[in-house]
Amino acid sequence: NAGVTQTPKFQVLKTGQSMTLQCAQDMNHEYMSWYRQDPGMGLRLIHYSVGAGITDQGEVPNGYNVSRSTTEDFPLRLLSAAPSQTSVYFCASSPLKVGGPPYEQYFGPGTRLTVT
Amino acid sequence: KQEVTQIPAALSVPEGENLVLNCSFTDSAIYNLQWFRQDPGKGLTSLLLIQSSQREQTSGRLNASLDKSSGRSTLYIAASQPGDSATYLCAFYFTSGTYKYIFGTGTRLKVLA
């Protein structure tokens, strides 16, 4: 099992450019999520999904889009990059208990994004 | 509002010391709690998961406990080693939330040889 994989590892964008951060998991987990991590602010949830075709907003969704067409993949799209989106982005996945919450979370290695 | 606080933000101890990291929360309606370790420039590694019906979990030199009445979880590290140096984060999944984990800001631990 590769677990949770993220690409790219590093990215530099100019203001206004768009791009997609890729996330894939091979554990057949229903729940997937995207976080950003900024110094002194901990991890903040951007978007999450509880299964293919189902997504919802987290704490800081503005400027980001997601879709979930398969169980394995959960890409994060930056529509028009801004310097405030400079951050480290983590993808995570969890199995879902039947009728209940996510179980143990597994994290990818992260994507370090700089917007100039 | 559900809040999670980790104090201290940073801690430096000599090798061999037993230590306790604290995580406080404001909402006792918890489904589960997870402790993570994060090395510089790396992702998060899961250490321990405690479900709401449990009081503690142990893995090797690590023991995590959950006390919902006092709003606190502690991570106990026995006989600390320089390799334990990392940032430790707690994350709570609250029953009144909507599929969201709330993270603390972490405690940065340095164990001196």
Boltz contact constraints between the chains, C-beta under 6 A:
constraints:
  - contact:
      token1: [A, 42]
      token2: [B, 103]
      max_distance: 6.0
  - contact:
      token1: [A, 42]
      token2: [B, 105]
      max_distance: 6.0
  - contact:
      token1: [A, 43]
      token2: [B, 103]
      max_distance: 6.0
  - contact:
      token1: [A, 45]
      token2: [B, 100]
      max_distance: 6.0
  - contact:
      token1: [A, 48]
      token2: [B, 99]
      max_distance: 6.0
  - contact:
      token1: [A, 101]
      token2: [B, 31]
      max_distance: 6.0
  - contact:
      token1: [A, 101]
      token2: [B, 93]
      max_distance: 6.0
  - contact:
      token1: [A, 104]
      token2: [B, 46]
      max_distance: 6.0
  - contact:
      token1: [A, 104]
      token2: [B, 49]
      max_distance: 6.0
  - contact:
      token1: [A, 107]
      token2: [B, 43]
      max_distance: 6.0
  - contact:
      token1: [A, 107]
      token2: [B, 44]
      max_distance: 6.0
  - contact:
      token1: [A, 108]
      token2: [B, 43]
      max_distance: 6.0
  - contact:
      token1: [A, 109]
      token2: [B, 43]
      max_distance: 6.0
  - contact:
      token1: [A, 110]
      token2: [B, 43]
      max_distance: 6.0
